[in-house]
Amino acid sequence: MLKIIIYISVGYLIYRVAKNGAHLILTSLKSKKGLNDSSELIKCVHCNGFVSANIAIAHHDLVFCSEECVQSFKNKQDD
C-alpha cells in the first residue's frame, strides 16, 4: 500500500513539474515575440538619444524621446 502512495506522489510531482515547465516555456516564447516587435529604436531630434518606437513621441514630423525634449525643442525654436 505504501508503494502505491509513493508512486502516485512521484507521478503527481512529475506531472506538476512538466506542467509548470511547459507554462514557463510558452510564456518565454510569447515574451520574446513581444520584444522583437518593439526592438526598433528611433533617434530623438533634440538630444540625439535613442528610444523604443513604442514610447517615442511624435510632434509634427519630428520624433522625440520625452516630453521634456519636446518642450526644450519648442523653447529653442521660440528663441
LINFENDA-V785679 format. One record per pair of residues at least 24 apart in sequence whose ideal C-beta (glycine too) atoms are under 8 Angstrom apart, sorted by the first residue. I is the first residue (numbers start at 1). J is the second residue. D is the distance in whole Angstrom. If there is no record, write none. Layout:
i={I & I}
j={J & J}
d={D & D}
This chain:
i={44 & 45 & 45 & 46 & 46 & 46 & 46}
j={69 & 69 & 73 & 70 & 72 & 73 & 76}
d={6 & 8 & 7 & 8 & 6 & 4 & 8}
